[in-house]
Amino acid sequence: MSLRGAPRNALQPDAPRILVTGADGQLGRSLRALAAQAPGAARYTFLNRSQLDITQAGAISAWLDAHPADCLINAAAYTAVDRAASAPDLSRAINAAAPGLLARACAARGLRLLHVSTDYVFDGRLDRPYREDDLAAPLNTYGRGKLEGEHAVLAADARAIVVRTGWVFSAWGGNFVRTMVRLGSQRDALRVIDDQVGGPTWAGHLARVLLTLALRPASETPGGVYHFGGQPWVSWHGFALEIQARALALGLIARLPRVEAISSAEWPSPEPRPANGRLDCARLEALLGPLERDWRIGLDRVLETWRSEGS
């Protein structure tokens, strides 16, 4: 899978105009980094919340009227799962209402919308990877808001694309990898949940999928829901072990801490998580061909970035 578009060193007059919201998040920064590698493929605009408040319909309309685009990638989200329950109005405004506002504004102007959602729309009780048409039954406030956002997007425009993903990590922002490296350098022992399984997703791989979809002709890309997540499947505990081993090899930690496997019940949380976060990506692979999904590659990239930066 590769980005389609103009040569790297030449911006074509008819290059598609791609607008990205959530520019300061893990995915937004990964999209910006990838776009910089192929500057001729499209004309990109990256917006953070201070530049465009996607919870305000008037602000969205004013921006799109003043800055026409061909495709909008909504990478903005309220991702603090536990805090979503204590800040339901804010989390719902960003995760549920804003996607609908964006979708209606895009549909009115003929823009294609790509919206990012989550595996947390499922309850995690299936014993196989989740397909796009499996019953969505979120366990927590965050998942319910994201599912409502999906419904709003597709109700506004059947051509829109929703990409569900999960366990996202990158070299930027707060995420599980950063936490494990930090704690691994501070503690002799860690306790990590072993009864939740999923596919860690490097934001760089997800960014490539989204830009590939954005650059495809709409006539070749049916709207609806698609799944994208990393492989191989692993528990949080197994993921932690891999992070620690690779961090040690790169000198980011001085010794391996003892990583104890515990159950979800032993780590009570304000908001429950699904035990099964595995996503079946067959529909997306049928559309785009083989996908780059090995999270271990992304993990090495992240850790090597931190080493080179002296983090």
NORWOUR-V236612 format. One record per backbone hydrogen bond with DSSP energy under -0.5 kcal/mol. NH is the residue of the N-H (numbers start at 0). CO is the residue of the C=O. E is the energy in kcal/mol with one decimal. If there is no record, write none. Layout:
NH_CO_E + NH_CO_E
This chain:
5_39_-0.6 + 9_6_-1.6 + 11_9_-0.7 + 11_39_-0.8 + 14_11_-2.0 + 15_40_-0.5 + 17_15_-0.7 + 17_42_-2.8 + 18_16_-0.5 + 18_70_-2.8 + 19_44_-3.1 + 20_72_-2.2 + 21_46_-0.8 + 22_46_-2.2 + 24_21_-1.5 + 27_21_-0.6 + 28_24_-2.7 + 29_25_-1.6 + 30_26_-2.7 + 31_27_-2.1 + 32_28_-2.1 + 33_29_-2.2 + 34_30_-2.6 + 35_31_-1.7 + 36_32_-0.6 + 36_33_-1.2 + 37_33_-0.6 + 37_34_-1.1 + 38_35_-0.5 + 40_37_-1.8 + 42_15_-3.0 + 43_41_-0.6 + 44_17_-2.2 + 46_19_-3.0 + 50_47_-1.0 + 51_47_-2.0 + 53_51_-1.0 + 55_52_-1.8 + 56_54_-0.6 + 59_55_-2.0 + 60_56_-2.4 + 61_57_-2.4 + 62_58_-2.2 + 63_59_-2.6 + 64_60_-2.3 + 65_61_-1.7 + 66_62_-2.3 + 69_16_-2.8 + 70_16_-1.8 + 71_111_-3.0 + 72_18_-3.1 + 73_71_-0.6 + 73_113_-3.2 + 74_20_-1.2 + 74_72_-1.1 + 78_76_-0.8 + 80_78_-1.5 + 83_79_-1.6 + 84_80_-0.6 + 84_81_-0.9 + 85_81_-0.6 + 86_82_-1.3 + 90_86_-2.5 + 91_87_-2.4 + 92_88_-2.1 + 93_89_-1.9 + 94_90_-2.9 + 95_91_-2.2 + 96_91_-2.5 + 97_92_-2.2 + 99_95_-0.8 + 100_96_-1.9 + 101_97_-2.8 + 102_98_-2.5 + 103_99_-2.4 + 104_100_-2.2 + 105_101_-2.7 + 106_102_-2.7 + 107_103_-1.9 + 108_104_-0.8 + 108_105_-0.8 + 109_105_-0.7 + 109_106_-0.7 + 110_105_-2.5 + 111_69_-2.0 + 113_71_-2.9 + 114_112_-0.5 + 114_160_-3.2 + 115_73_-1.4 + 116_162_-2.8 + 118_164_-1.9 + 120_117_-1.1 + 121_118_-1.9 + 129_277_-2.7 + 133_130_-1.7 + 136_120_-0.9 + 136_134_-0.5 + 143_139_-2.3 + 144_140_-2.4 + 145_141_-2.3 + 146_142_-2.3 + 147_143_-2.2 + 148_144_-2.0 + 149_145_-2.1 + 150_146_-2.3 + 151_147_-2.2 + 152_148_-2.3 + 153_149_-2.4 + 154_150_-2.1 + 155_151_-1.5 + 156_152_-1.7 + 159_156_-1.6 + 160_112_-2.7 + 161_223_-2.9 + 162_114_-2.8 + 163_161_-0.6 + 163_225_-2.9 + 164_116_-1.1 + 168_200_-2.1 + 178_174_-2.2 + 179_175_-2.6 + 180_176_-2.2 + 181_177_-2.4 + 182_178_-2.9 + 183_179_-2.2 + 184_180_-1.2 + 184_181_-0.5 + 185_182_-1.1 + 186_182_-2.6 + 189_257_-3.3 + 191_259_-2.8 + 193_261_-2.8 + 196_274_-3.1 + 197_233_-2.5 + 198_276_-0.5 + 199_197_-0.5 + 200_166_-2.2 + 201_199_-0.5 + 202_168_-2.8 + 204_201_-0.8 + 205_201_-1.9 + 206_202_-2.6 + 207_203_-1.7 + 208_204_-1.9 + 209_205_-2.4 + 210_206_-2.5 + 211_207_-2.3 + 212_208_-2.4 + 213_209_-2.4 + 214_210_-1.8 + 215_211_-0.7 + 215_212_-0.7 + 219_216_-1.8 + 220_217_-1.4 + 223_159_-2.8 + 225_161_-2.9 + 227_163_-2.6 + 229_198_-1.3 + 230_292_-2.5 + 233_197_-2.3 + 235_195_-1.2 + 236_192_-1.4 + 238_234_-2.7 + 239_235_-2.5 + 240_236_-2.2 + 241_237_-1.9 + 242_238_-2.5 + 243_239_-2.6 + 244_240_-2.3 + 245_241_-2.3 + 246_242_-2.6 + 247_243_-2.3 + 248_244_-1.9 + 249_245_-1.4 + 250_247_-1.4 + 251_246_-2.6 + 252_246_-0.9 + 256_254_-0.6 + 257_187_-3.1 + 259_189_-3.5 + 259_257_-0.7 + 261_191_-2.1 + 265_262_-1.0 + 266_263_-1.5 + 274_122_-0.6 + 276_196_-3.8 + 276_274_-0.6 + 279_129_-3.2 + 280_278_-0.6 + 284_280_-2.3 + 285_281_-2.2 + 286_282_-1.1 + 287_283_-2.9 + 288_284_-2.2 + 292_290_-0.8 + 294_230_-1.8 + 294_292_-0.8 + 296_293_-1.2 + 297_293_-1.1 + 298_294_-2.8 + 299_295_-2.1 + 300_296_-2.0 + 301_297_-2.5 + 302_298_-2.6 + 303_299_-2.6 + 304_300_-2.0 + 305_301_-2.2 + 306_302_-2.3 + 307_303_-2.4 + 308_304_-1.6 + 309_305_-0.7 + 309_306_-0.9 + 310_305_-2.9
